[in-house]
Amino acid sequence: MQFNSFSDFINMGGYGFYVWLSFGAAALILTLLLISSKAGHQQIITQISKRKQREDKLRQAKELRKKQNEVLNEVTE
């Protein structure tokens, strides 16, 4: 399809309102999807980081208890 002027292009043969409305809606939905995906990705990264920190703390506490038990066993023997 060839248009004679820019206003003919915008008008789209009388269907411009529907064409541009659907184009705008699609662009808006895709933009919202992109933003939502990035936010979800960041949230998952944060959750993984917090879980790793928690596991590291538990591992350190377990090692500390083990060392304390070893020292206590040495003292009582």
PDB file of N, CA, C and O in Angstrom:
ATOM      1  N   MET A   1       0.849  -1.171   0.000  1.00  0.00           N
ATOM      2  CA  MET A   1       0.000   0.000   0.000  1.00  0.00           C
ATOM      3  C   MET A   1       0.897   1.236   0.000  1.00  0.00           C
ATOM      4  O   MET A   1       1.860   1.323   0.761  1.00  0.00           O
ATOM      5  N   GLN A   2       0.566   2.173  -0.855  1.00  0.00           N
ATOM      6  CA  GLN A   2       1.363   3.386  -0.974  1.00  0.00           C
ATOM      7  C   GLN A   2       0.501   4.582  -0.587  1.00  0.00           C
ATOM      8  O   GLN A   2      -0.668   4.662  -0.965  1.00  0.00           O
ATOM      9  N   PHE A   3       1.079   5.502   0.161  1.00  0.00           N
ATOM     10  CA  PHE A   3       0.356   6.685   0.620  1.00  0.00           C
ATOM     11  C   PHE A   3       0.910   7.907  -0.091  1.00  0.00           C
ATOM     12  O   PHE A   3       2.108   7.989  -0.365  1.00  0.00           O
ATOM     13  N   ASN A   4       0.009   8.878  -0.395  1.00  0.00           N
ATOM     14  CA  ASN A   4       0.410  10.099  -1.095  1.00  0.00           C
ATOM     15  C   ASN A   4       0.981  11.143  -0.158  1.00  0.00           C
ATOM     16  O   ASN A   4       1.792  11.970  -0.577  1.00  0.00           O
ATOM     17  N   SER A   5       0.576  11.121   1.101  1.00  0.00           N
ATOM     18  CA  SER A   5       1.065  12.102   2.063  1.00  0.00           C
ATOM     19  C   SER A   5       1.151  11.460   3.446  1.00  0.00           C
ATOM     20  O   SER A   5       0.679  10.346   3.672  1.00  0.00           O
ATOM     21  N   PHE A   6       1.763  12.192   4.347  1.00  0.00           N
ATOM     22  CA  PHE A   6       1.906  11.692   5.709  1.00  0.00           C
ATOM     23  C   PHE A   6       0.536  11.593   6.390  1.00  0.00           C
ATOM     24  O   PHE A   6       0.293  10.667   7.163  1.00  0.00           O
ATOM     25  N   SER A   7      -0.359  12.551   6.103  1.00  0.00           N
ATOM     26  CA  SER A   7      -1.684  12.494   6.727  1.00  0.00           C
ATOM     27  C   SER A   7      -2.472  11.295   6.208  1.00  0.00           C
ATOM     28  O   SER A   7      -3.267  10.723   6.954  1.00  0.00           O
ATOM     29  N   ASP A   8      -2.276  10.896   4.947  1.00  0.00           N
ATOM     30  CA  ASP A   8      -2.896   9.669   4.444  1.00  0.00           C
ATOM     31  C   ASP A   8      -2.347   8.446   5.185  1.00  0.00           C
ATOM     32  O   ASP A   8      -3.079   7.502   5.481  1.00  0.00           O
ATOM     33  N   PHE A   9      -1.062   8.483   5.472  1.00  0.00           N
ATOM     34  CA  PHE A   9      -0.439   7.388   6.222  1.00  0.00           C
ATOM     35  C   PHE A   9      -1.046   7.293   7.618  1.00  0.00           C
ATOM     36  O   PHE A   9      -1.376   6.203   8.086  1.00  0.00           O
ATOM     37  N   ILE A  10      -1.194   8.442   8.282  1.00  0.00           N
ATOM     38  CA  ILE A  10      -1.765   8.461   9.633  1.00  0.00           C
ATOM     39  C   ILE A  10      -3.232   8.033   9.597  1.00  0.00           C
ATOM     40  O   ILE A  10      -3.694   7.337  10.500  1.00  0.00           O
ATOM     41  N   ASN A  11      -3.960   8.440   8.568  1.00  0.00           N
ATOM     42  CA  ASN A  11      -5.380   8.123   8.444  1.00  0.00           C
ATOM     43  C   ASN A  11      -5.612   6.650   8.092  1.00  0.00           C
ATOM     44  O   ASN A  11      -6.655   6.097   8.442  1.00  0.00           O
ATOM     45  N   MET A  12      -4.681   6.019   7.423  1.00  0.00           N
ATOM     46  CA  MET A  12      -4.744   4.599   7.051  1.00  0.00           C
ATOM     47  C   MET A  12      -6.056   4.240   6.341  1.00  0.00           C
ATOM     48  O   MET A  12      -6.677   3.220   6.640  1.00  0.00           O
ATOM     49  N   GLY A  13      -6.452   5.068   5.425  1.00  0.00           N
ATOM     50  CA  GLY A  13      -7.663   4.774   4.646  1.00  0.00           C
ATOM     51  C   GLY A  13      -8.925   4.779   5.482  1.00  0.00           C
ATOM     52  O   GLY A  13      -9.873   4.054   5.183  1.00  0.00           O
ATOM     53  N   GLY A  14      -8.944   5.583   6.518  1.00  0.00           N
ATOM     54  CA  GLY A  14     -10.124   5.680   7.377  1.00  0.00           C
ATOM     55  C   GLY A  14     -10.067   4.773   8.600  1.00  0.00           C
ATOM     56  O   GLY A  14     -10.922   4.862   9.481  1.00  0.00           O
ATOM     57  N   TYR A  15      -9.082   3.920   8.659  1.00  0.00           N
ATOM     58  CA  TYR A  15      -8.951   2.987   9.790  1.00  0.00           C
ATOM     59  C   TYR A  15      -7.787   3.357  10.724  1.00  0.00           C
ATOM     60  O   TYR A  15      -7.375   2.553  11.560  1.00  0.00           O
ATOM     61  N   GLY A  16      -7.283   4.538  10.578  1.00  0.00           N
ATOM     62  CA  GLY A  16      -6.120   4.975  11.354  1.00  0.00           C
ATOM     63  C   GLY A  16      -6.327   4.895  12.850  1.00  0.00           C
ATOM     64  O   GLY A  16      -5.429   4.474  13.580  1.00  0.00           O
ATOM     65  N   PHE A  17      -7.513   5.298  13.321  1.00  0.00           N
ATOM     66  CA  PHE A  17      -7.772   5.258  14.763  1.00  0.00           C
ATOM     67  C   PHE A  17      -7.574   3.846  15.307  1.00  0.00           C
ATOM     68  O   PHE A  17      -6.920   3.661  16.334  1.00  0.00           O
ATOM     69  N   TYR A  18      -8.132   2.858  14.627  1.00  0.00           N
ATOM     70  CA  TYR A  18      -8.053   1.471  15.089  1.00  0.00           C
ATOM     71  C   TYR A  18      -6.633   0.912  14.946  1.00  0.00           C
ATOM     72  O   TYR A  18      -6.146   0.180  15.807  1.00  0.00           O
ATOM     73  N   VAL A  19      -5.988   1.274  13.842  1.00  0.00           N
ATOM     74  CA  VAL A  19      -4.620   0.798  13.606  1.00  0.00           C
ATOM     75  C   VAL A  19      -3.683   1.333  14.672  1.00  0.00           C
ATOM     76  O   VAL A  19      -2.925   0.573  15.275  1.00  0.00           O
ATOM     77  N   TRP A  20      -3.732   2.643  14.908  1.00  0.00           N
ATOM     78  CA  TRP A  20      -2.809   3.254  15.864  1.00  0.00           C
ATOM     79  C   TRP A  20      -3.178   2.908  17.302  1.00  0.00           C
ATOM     80  O   TRP A  20      -2.300   2.809  18.159  1.00  0.00           O
ATOM     81  N   LEU A  21      -4.468   2.723  17.573  1.00  0.00           N
ATOM     82  CA  LEU A  21      -4.885   2.295  18.906  1.00  0.00           C
ATOM     83  C   LEU A  21      -4.355   0.896  19.204  1.00  0.00           C
ATOM     84  O   LEU A  21      -3.838   0.645  20.292  1.00  0.00           O
ATOM     85  N   SER A  22      -4.483  -0.006  18.249  1.00  0.00           N
ATOM     86  CA  SER A  22      -3.987  -1.370  18.475  1.00  0.00           C
ATOM     87  C   SER A  22      -2.465  -1.383  18.554  1.00  0.00           C
ATOM     88  O   SER A  22      -1.891  -2.125  19.351  1.00  0.00           O
ATOM     89  N   PHE A  23      -1.812  -0.567  17.733  1.00  0.00           N
ATOM     90  CA  PHE A  23      -0.355  -0.478  17.795  1.00  0.00           C
ATOM     91  C   PHE A  23       0.084   0.058  19.158  1.00  0.00           C
ATOM     92  O   PHE A  23       1.013  -0.479  19.760  1.00  0.00           O
ATOM     93  N   GLY A  24      -0.568   1.101  19.646  1.00  0.00           N
ATOM     94  CA  GLY A  24      -0.235   1.682  20.947  1.00  0.00           C
ATOM     95  C   GLY A  24      -0.484   0.712  22.087  1.00  0.00           C
ATOM     96  O   GLY A  24       0.318   0.609  23.015  1.00  0.00           O
ATOM     97  N   ALA A  25      -1.613  -0.006  22.008  1.00  0.00           N
ATOM     98  CA  ALA A  25      -1.928  -0.978  23.061  1.00  0.00           C
ATOM     99  C   ALA A  25      -0.884  -2.099  23.088  1.00  0.00           C
ATOM    100  O   ALA A  25      -0.443  -2.521  24.157  1.00  0.00           O
ATOM    101  N   ALA A  26      -0.499  -2.573  21.909  1.00  0.00           N
ATOM    102  CA  ALA A  26       0.511  -3.636  21.845  1.00  0.00           C
ATOM    103  C   ALA A  26       1.848  -3.142  22.392  1.00  0.00           C
ATOM    104  O   ALA A  26       2.520  -3.855  23.138  1.00  0.00           O
ATOM    105  N   ALA A  27       2.230  -1.922  22.019  1.00  0.00           N
ATOM    106  CA  ALA A  27       3.491  -1.361  22.513  1.00  0.00           C
ATOM    107  C   ALA A  27       3.456  -1.197  24.031  1.00  0.00           C
ATOM    108  O   ALA A  27       4.441  -1.487  24.710  1.00  0.00           O
ATOM    109  N   LEU A  28       2.327  -0.732  24.562  1.00  0.00           N
ATOM    110  CA  LEU A  28       2.186  -0.555  26.011  1.00  0.00           C
ATOM    111  C   LEU A  28       2.267  -1.896  26.734  1.00  0.00           C
ATOM    112  O   LEU A  28       2.954  -2.015  27.749  1.00  0.00           O
ATOM    113  N   ILE A  29       1.574  -2.896  26.221  1.00  0.00           N
ATOM    114  CA  ILE A  29       1.586  -4.222  26.851  1.00  0.00           C
ATOM    115  C   ILE A  29       2.990  -4.821  26.829  1.00  0.00           C
ATOM    116  O   ILE A  29       3.437  -5.387  27.827  1.00  0.00           O
ATOM    117  N   LEU A  30       3.685  -4.702  25.704  1.00  0.00           N
ATOM    118  CA  LEU A  30       5.051  -5.236  25.622  1.00  0.00           C
ATOM    119  C   LEU A  30       5.998  -4.504  26.565  1.00  0.00           C
ATOM    120  O   LEU A  30       6.878  -5.117  27.170  1.00  0.00           O
ATOM    121  N   THR A  31       5.817  -3.191  26.688  1.00  0.00           N
ATOM    122  CA  THR A  31       6.652  -2.417  27.613  1.00  0.00           C
ATOM    123  C   THR A  31       6.398  -2.845  29.054  1.00  0.00           C
ATOM    124  O   THR A  31       7.337  -3.029  29.828  1.00  0.00           O
ATOM    125  N   LEU A  32       5.117  -3.001  29.413  1.00  0.00           N
ATOM    126  CA  LEU A  32       4.786  -3.448  30.776  1.00  0.00           C
ATOM    127  C   LEU A  32       5.321  -4.850  31.048  1.00  0.00           C
ATOM    128  O   LEU A  32       5.783  -5.136  32.152  1.00  0.00           O
ATOM    129  N   LEU A  33       5.260  -5.712  30.057  1.00  0.00           N
ATOM    130  CA  LEU A  33       5.792  -7.060  30.202  1.00  0.00           C
ATOM    131  C   LEU A  33       7.303  -7.034  30.434  1.00  0.00           C
ATOM    132  O   LEU A  33       7.822  -7.775  31.269  1.00  0.00           O
ATOM    133  N   LEU A  34       7.999  -6.182  29.693  1.00  0.00           N
ATOM    134  CA  LEU A  34       9.445  -6.047  29.862  1.00  0.00           C
ATOM    135  C   LEU A  34       9.791  -5.544  31.262  1.00  0.00           C
ATOM    136  O   LEU A  34      10.681  -6.085  31.918  1.00  0.00           O
ATOM    137  N   ILE A  35       9.089  -4.516  31.715  1.00  0.00           N
ATOM    138  CA  ILE A  35       9.342  -3.958  33.050  1.00  0.00           C
ATOM    139  C   ILE A  35       9.041  -4.995  34.127  1.00  0.00           C
ATOM    140  O   ILE A  35       9.804  -5.148  35.081  1.00  0.00           O
ATOM    141  N   SER A  36       7.930  -5.702  33.971  1.00  0.00           N
ATOM    142  CA  SER A  36       7.552  -6.734  34.946  1.00  0.00           C
ATOM    143  C   SER A  36       8.588  -7.859  34.990  1.00  0.00           C
ATOM    144  O   SER A  36       8.936  -8.347  36.065  1.00  0.00           O
ATOM    145  N   SER A  37       9.070  -8.259  33.835  1.00  0.00           N
ATOM    146  CA  SER A  37      10.067  -9.329  33.777  1.00  0.00           C
ATOM    147  C   SER A  37      11.367  -8.909  34.453  1.00  0.00           C
ATOM    148  O   SER A  37      11.968  -9.689  35.192  1.00  0.00           O
ATOM    149  N   LYS A  38      11.798  -7.683  34.200  1.00  0.00           N
ATOM    150  CA  LYS A  38      13.031  -7.201  34.827  1.00  0.00           C
ATOM    151  C   LYS A  38      12.877  -7.104  36.343  1.00  0.00           C
ATOM    152  O   LYS A  38      13.798  -7.451  37.082  1.00  0.00           O
ATOM    153  N   ALA A  39      11.729  -6.640  36.806  1.00  0.00           N
ATOM    154  CA  ALA A  39      11.485  -6.543  38.246  1.00  0.00           C
ATOM    155  C   ALA A  39      11.449  -7.937  38.878  1.00  0.00           C
ATOM    156  O   ALA A  39      12.003  -8.144  39.958  1.00  0.00           O
ATOM    157  N   GLY A  40      10.810  -8.876  38.219  1.00  0.00           N
ATOM    158  CA  GLY A  40      10.765 -10.243  38.731  1.00  0.00           C
ATOM    159  C   GLY A  40      12.142 -10.874  38.773  1.00  0.00           C
ATOM    160  O   GLY A  40      12.474 -11.591  39.717  1.00  0.00           O
ATOM    161  N   HIS A  41      12.947 -10.608  37.748  1.00  0.00           N
ATOM    162  CA  HIS A  41      14.307 -11.132  37.707  1.00  0.00           C
ATOM    163  C   HIS A  41      15.116 -10.584  38.878  1.00  0.00           C
ATOM    164  O   HIS A  41      15.835 -11.329  39.545  1.00  0.00           O
ATOM    165  N   GLN A  42      15.000  -9.294  39.124  1.00  0.00           N
ATOM    166  CA  GLN A  42      15.742  -8.675  40.222  1.00  0.00           C
ATOM    167  C   GLN A  42      15.269  -9.232  41.561  1.00  0.00           C
ATOM    168  O   GLN A  42      16.079  -9.439  42.465  1.00  0.00           O
ATOM    169  N   GLN A  43      13.986  -9.473  41.695  1.00  0.00           N
ATOM    170  CA  GLN A  43      13.448 -10.029  42.937  1.00  0.00           C
ATOM    171  C   GLN A  43      13.996 -11.436  43.179  1.00  0.00           C
ATOM    172  O   GLN A  43      14.335 -11.778  44.312  1.00  0.00           O
ATOM    173  N   ILE A  44      14.084 -12.237  42.150  1.00  0.00           N
ATOM    174  CA  ILE A  44      14.626 -13.598  42.285  1.00  0.00           C
ATOM    175  C   ILE A  44      16.098 -13.547  42.664  1.00  0.00           C
ATOM    176  O   ILE A  44      16.543 -14.317  43.516  1.00  0.00           O
ATOM    177  N   ILE A  45      16.863 -12.648  42.041  1.00  0.00           N
ATOM    178  CA  ILE A  45      18.285 -12.499  42.373  1.00  0.00           C
ATOM    179  C   ILE A  45      18.434 -12.116  43.843  1.00  0.00           C
ATOM    180  O   ILE A  45      19.307 -12.642  44.533  1.00  0.00           O
ATOM    181  N   THR A  46      17.592 -11.208  44.326  1.00  0.00           N
ATOM    182  CA  THR A  46      17.639 -10.782  45.729  1.00  0.00           C
ATOM    183  C   THR A  46      17.302 -11.949  46.657  1.00  0.00           C
ATOM    184  O   THR A  46      17.959 -12.131  47.682  1.00  0.00           O
ATOM    185  N   GLN A  47      16.291 -12.736  46.310  1.00  0.00           N
ATOM    186  CA  GLN A  47      15.916 -13.888  47.134  1.00  0.00           C
ATOM    187  C   GLN A  47      17.045 -14.916  47.188  1.00  0.00           C
ATOM    188  O   GLN A  47      17.319 -15.482  48.247  1.00  0.00           O
ATOM    189  N   ILE A  48      17.689 -15.156  46.071  1.00  0.00           N
ATOM    190  CA  ILE A  48      18.805 -16.107  46.039  1.00  0.00           C
ATOM    191  C   ILE A  48      19.946 -15.614  46.918  1.00  0.00           C
ATOM    192  O   ILE A  48      20.552 -16.391  47.656  1.00  0.00           O
ATOM    193  N   SER A  49      20.234 -14.313  46.835  1.00  0.00           N
ATOM    194  CA  SER A  49      21.311 -13.732  47.649  1.00  0.00           C
ATOM    195  C   SER A  49      20.991 -13.874  49.146  1.00  0.00           C
ATOM    196  O   SER A  49      21.857 -14.254  49.935  1.00  0.00           O
ATOM    197  N   LYS A  50      19.751 -13.568  49.528  1.00  0.00           N
ATOM    198  CA  LYS A  50      19.367 -13.683  50.939  1.00  0.00           C
ATOM    199  C   LYS A  50      19.441 -15.135  51.407  1.00  0.00           C
ATOM    200  O   LYS A  50      19.895 -15.408  52.518  1.00  0.00           O
ATOM    201  N   ARG A  51      18.999 -16.062  50.563  1.00  0.00           N
ATOM    202  CA  ARG A  51      19.046 -17.481  50.925  1.00  0.00           C
ATOM    203  C   ARG A  51      20.489 -17.939  51.110  1.00  0.00           C
ATOM    204  O   ARG A  51      20.790 -18.686  52.041  1.00  0.00           O
ATOM    205  N   LYS A  52      21.380 -17.492  50.227  1.00  0.00           N
ATOM    206  CA  LYS A  52      22.787 -17.867  50.342  1.00  0.00           C
ATOM    207  C   LYS A  52      23.391 -17.317  51.630  1.00  0.00           C
ATOM    208  O   LYS A  52      24.145 -18.014  52.309  1.00  0.00           O
ATOM    209  N   GLN A  53      23.063 -16.068  51.968  1.00  0.00           N
ATOM    210  CA  GLN A  53      23.565 -15.493  53.213  1.00  0.00           C
ATOM    211  C   GLN A  53      23.065 -16.291  54.423  1.00  0.00           C
ATOM    212  O   GLN A  53      23.822 -16.554  55.358  1.00  0.00           O
ATOM    213  N   ARG A  54      21.780 -16.671  54.396  1.00  0.00           N
ATOM    214  CA  ARG A  54      21.219 -17.463  55.486  1.00  0.00           C
ATOM    215  C   ARG A  54      21.929 -18.806  55.615  1.00  0.00           C
ATOM    216  O   ARG A  54      22.263 -19.236  56.719  1.00  0.00           O
ATOM    217  N   GLU A  55      22.158 -19.466  54.479  1.00  0.00           N
ATOM    218  CA  GLU A  55      22.834 -20.761  54.501  1.00  0.00           C
ATOM    219  C   GLU A  55      24.269 -20.622  54.996  1.00  0.00           C
ATOM    220  O   GLU A  55      24.758 -21.480  55.732  1.00  0.00           O
ATOM    221  N   ASP A  56      24.945 -19.550  54.598  1.00  0.00           N
ATOM    222  CA  ASP A  56      26.309 -19.323  55.075  1.00  0.00           C
ATOM    223  C   ASP A  56      26.330 -19.123  56.588  1.00  0.00           C
ATOM    224  O   ASP A  56      27.205 -19.653  57.272  1.00  0.00           O
ATOM    225  N   LYS A  57      25.361 -18.353  57.115  1.00  0.00           N
ATOM    226  CA  LYS A  57      25.289 -18.141  58.561  1.00  0.00           C
ATOM    227  C   LYS A  57      25.043 -19.462  59.287  1.00  0.00           C
ATOM    228  O   LYS A  57      25.675 -19.736  60.307  1.00  0.00           O
ATOM    229  N   LEU A  58      24.134 -20.275  58.771  1.00  0.00           N
ATOM    230  CA  LEU A  58      23.853 -21.569  59.395  1.00  0.00           C
ATOM    231  C   LEU A  58      25.080 -22.472  59.360  1.00  0.00           C
ATOM    232  O   LEU A  58      25.370 -23.170  60.332  1.00  0.00           O
ATOM    233  N   ARG A  59      25.797 -22.458  58.247  1.00  0.00           N
ATOM    234  CA  ARG A  59      27.005 -23.279  58.117  1.00  0.00           C
ATOM    235  C   ARG A  59      28.071 -22.820  59.127  1.00  0.00           C
ATOM    236  O   ARG A  59      28.731 -23.646  59.758  1.00  0.00           O
ATOM    237  N   GLN A  60      28.231 -21.502  59.272  1.00  0.00           N
ATOM    238  CA  GLN A  60      29.203 -20.976  60.232  1.00  0.00           C
ATOM    239  C   GLN A  60      28.804 -21.333  61.661  1.00  0.00           C
ATOM    240  O   GLN A  60      29.658 -21.690  62.472  1.00  0.00           O
ATOM    241  N   ALA A  61      27.523 -21.239  61.970  1.00  0.00           N
ATOM    242  CA  ALA A  61      27.050 -21.581  63.313  1.00  0.00           C
ATOM    243  C   ALA A  61      27.281 -23.060  63.594  1.00  0.00           C
ATOM    244  O   ALA A  61      27.666 -23.431  64.703  1.00  0.00           O
ATOM    245  N   LYS A  62      27.047 -23.900  62.598  1.00  0.00           N
ATOM    246  CA  LYS A  62      27.258 -25.332  62.765  1.00  0.00           C
ATOM    247  C   LYS A  62      28.735 -25.627  63.015  1.00  0.00           C
ATOM    248  O   LYS A  62      29.066 -26.434  63.883  1.00  0.00           O
ATOM    249  N   GLU A  63      29.627 -24.978  62.258  1.00  0.00           N
ATOM    250  CA  GLU A  63      31.068 -25.187  62.452  1.00  0.00           C
ATOM    251  C   GLU A  63      31.511 -24.686  63.826  1.00  0.00           C
ATOM    252  O   GLU A  63      32.344 -25.309  64.483  1.00  0.00           O
ATOM    253  N   LEU A  64      30.941 -23.548  64.256  1.00  0.00           N
ATOM    254  CA  LEU A  64      31.285 -23.007  65.572  1.00  0.00           C
ATOM    255  C   LEU A  64      30.834 -23.961  66.681  1.00  0.00           C
ATOM    256  O   LEU A  64      31.583 -24.206  67.626  1.00  0.00           O
ATOM    257  N   ARG A  65      29.613 -24.502  66.573  1.00  0.00           N
ATOM    258  CA  ARG A  65      29.135 -25.473  67.561  1.00  0.00           C
ATOM    259  C   ARG A  65      30.015 -26.717  67.585  1.00  0.00           C
ATOM    260  O   ARG A  65      30.304 -27.264  68.649  1.00  0.00           O
ATOM    261  N   LYS A  66      30.436 -27.155  66.403  1.00  0.00           N
ATOM    262  CA  LYS A  66      31.297 -28.337  66.317  1.00  0.00           C
ATOM    263  C   LYS A  66      32.628 -28.082  67.022  1.00  0.00           C
ATOM    264  O   LYS A  66      33.120 -28.935  67.761  1.00  0.00           O
ATOM    265  N   LYS A  67      33.205 -26.902  66.790  1.00  0.00           N
ATOM    266  CA  LYS A  67      34.478 -26.563  67.445  1.00  0.00           C
ATOM    267  C   LYS A  67      34.299 -26.457  68.953  1.00  0.00           C
ATOM    268  O   LYS A  67      35.142 -26.921  69.721  1.00  0.00           O
ATOM    269  N   GLN A  68      33.190 -25.841  69.375  1.00  0.00           N
ATOM    270  CA  GLN A  68      32.932 -25.715  70.812  1.00  0.00           C
ATOM    271  C   GLN A  68      32.754 -27.088  71.450  1.00  0.00           C
ATOM    272  O   GLN A  68      33.234 -27.320  72.559  1.00  0.00           O
ATOM    273  N   ASN A  69      32.077 -27.989  70.771  1.00  0.00           N
ATOM    274  CA  ASN A  69      31.908 -29.352  71.296  1.00  0.00           C
ATOM    275  C   ASN A  69      33.249 -30.071  71.380  1.00  0.00           C
ATOM    276  O   ASN A  69      33.496 -30.811  72.333  1.00  0.00           O
ATOM    277  N   GLU A  70      34.121 -29.859  70.391  1.00  0.00           N
ATOM    278  CA  GLU A  70      35.444 -30.482  70.411  1.00  0.00           C
ATOM    279  C   GLU A  70      36.249 -29.960  71.590  1.00  0.00           C
ATOM    280  O   GLU A  70      36.910 -30.737  72.280  1.00  0.00           O
ATOM    281  N   VAL A  71      36.202 -28.648  71.831  1.00  0.00           N
ATOM    282  CA  VAL A  71      36.934 -28.061  72.959  1.00  0.00           C
ATOM    283  C   VAL A  71      36.348 -28.580  74.269  1.00  0.00           C
ATOM    284  O   VAL A  71      37.088 -28.917  75.193  1.00  0.00           O
ATOM    285  N   LEU A  72      35.036 -28.643  74.345  1.00  0.00           N
ATOM    286  CA  LEU A  72      34.383 -29.138  75.573  1.00  0.00           C
ATOM    287  C   LEU A  72      34.759 -30.601  75.831  1.00  0.00           C
ATOM    288  O   LEU A  72      34.999 -30.990  76.974  1.00  0.00           O
ATOM    289  N   ASN A  73      34.807 -31.392  74.788  1.00  0.00           N
ATOM    290  CA  ASN A  73      35.180 -32.803  74.932  1.00  0.00           C
ATOM    291  C   ASN A  73      36.632 -32.938  75.382  1.00  0.00           C
ATOM    292  O   ASN A  73      36.959 -33.825  76.170  1.00  0.00           O
ATOM    293  N   GLU A  74      37.503 -32.060  74.882  1.00  0.00           N
ATOM    294  CA  GLU A  74      38.921 -32.103  75.284  1.00  0.00           C
ATOM    295  C   GLU A  74      39.066 -31.728  76.746  1.00  0.00           C
ATOM    296  O   GLU A  74      39.883 -32.312  77.459  1.00  0.00           O
ATOM    297  N   VAL A  75      38.284 -30.762  77.200  1.00  0.00           N
ATOM    298  CA  VAL A  75      38.370 -30.313  78.584  1.00  0.00           C
ATOM    299  C   VAL A  75      37.844 -31.383  79.529  1.00  0.00           C
ATOM    300  O   VAL A  75      38.407 -31.583  80.605  1.00  0.00           O
ATOM    301  N   THR A  76      36.794 -32.059  79.155  1.00  0.00           N
ATOM    302  CA  THR A  76      36.203 -33.066  80.046  1.00  0.00           C
ATOM    303  C   THR A  76      36.986 -34.368  80.063  1.00  0.00           C
ATOM    304  O   THR A  76      36.812 -35.166  80.984  1.00  0.00           O
ATOM    305  N   GLU A  77      37.826 -34.608  79.094  1.00  0.00           N
ATOM    306  CA  GLU A  77      38.611 -35.857  79.075  1.00  0.00           C
ATOM    307  C   GLU A  77      39.785 -35.811  79.962  1.00  0.00           C
ATOM    308  O   GLU A  77      40.533 -36.785  80.047  1.00  0.00           O
TER     309      GLU A  77
END
